[in-house]
Amino acid sequence: MIKDRGVWIFISYSRQDADIARQIYDVLEDKANDIFLDTLHIRPGHPWNRKIHYALNASNYLLLIHT
């Protein structure tokens, strides 16, 4: 997940907005150095809390989806 320092985006959303979050991810994918979306970056059985904590600290933008 680490690339050269540039635009890092953490997408935060509730499960009811998962489709919207994925659509936004798809639009931004080529425009940012890295985008964190939990369903794509956390594998089943892996320590999700450490992964989220790392991604939040590494990101320089937080995209909050609230409906």
C-alpha positions as CSV (number, residue, x, y, z in Angstrom):
1,M,0.0,0.0,0.0
2,I,2.9,2.4,0.4
3,K,3.8,4.4,-2.7
4,D,5.7,7.7,-3.0
5,R,4.2,10.4,-0.8
6,G,1.4,12.1,-2.7
7,V,-2.4,11.9,-2.5
8,W,-3.4,9.2,-0.1
9,I,-7.2,8.9,0.6
10,F,-8.9,6.9,3.3
11,I,-12.6,6.2,2.5
12,S,-14.8,5.9,5.5
13,Y,-18.4,4.7,5.1
14,S,-21.1,2.6,6.6
15,R,-22.0,-0.7,5.1
16,Q,-25.3,0.7,3.7
17,D,-23.1,3.0,1.5
18,A,-20.7,0.3,0.3
19,D,-21.9,0.7,-3.3
20,I,-21.3,4.4,-3.3
21,A,-17.9,4.0,-1.7
22,R,-16.9,1.5,-4.4
23,Q,-18.1,3.9,-7.2
24,I,-16.1,6.7,-5.7
25,Y,-13.0,4.5,-5.3
26,D,-13.3,3.5,-9.0
27,V,-13.5,7.2,-10.1
28,L,-10.5,8.2,-7.9
29,E,-8.4,5.1,-8.5
30,D,-6.2,6.6,-11.2
31,K,-6.1,10.1,-9.7
32,A,-4.5,9.3,-6.3
33,N,-1.3,7.5,-5.2
34,D,-3.3,5.3,-3.0
35,I,-6.9,4.9,-1.8
36,F,-7.8,2.8,1.2
37,L,-11.1,0.9,1.0
38,D,-11.4,-1.8,3.6
39,T,-13.1,-4.4,1.5
40,L,-10.2,-4.2,-0.9
41,H,-7.3,-3.8,1.5
42,I,-8.2,-6.1,4.4
43,R,-8.2,-9.8,3.9
44,P,-10.4,-12.1,6.0
45,G,-8.6,-13.2,9.1
46,H,-6.1,-10.4,9.1
47,P,-5.8,-7.8,12.0
48,W,-8.2,-5.2,10.6
49,N,-7.8,-2.8,13.5
50,R,-4.0,-2.4,12.8
51,K,-4.6,-2.1,9.1
52,I,-7.2,0.7,9.6
53,H,-5.0,2.5,12.1
54,Y,-2.0,2.4,9.7
55,A,-4.1,3.6,6.7
56,L,-5.7,6.4,8.7
57,N,-2.3,7.7,9.8
58,A,-0.7,7.3,6.4
59,S,-3.6,9.1,4.6
60,N,-3.5,12.8,4.0
61,Y,-7.2,13.0,3.0
62,L,-10.2,11.5,4.7
63,L,-13.3,11.0,2.5
64,L,-16.3,10.5,4.8
65,I,-19.4,9.2,3.2
66,H,-22.4,10.0,5.3
67,T,-26.0,9.5,4.1
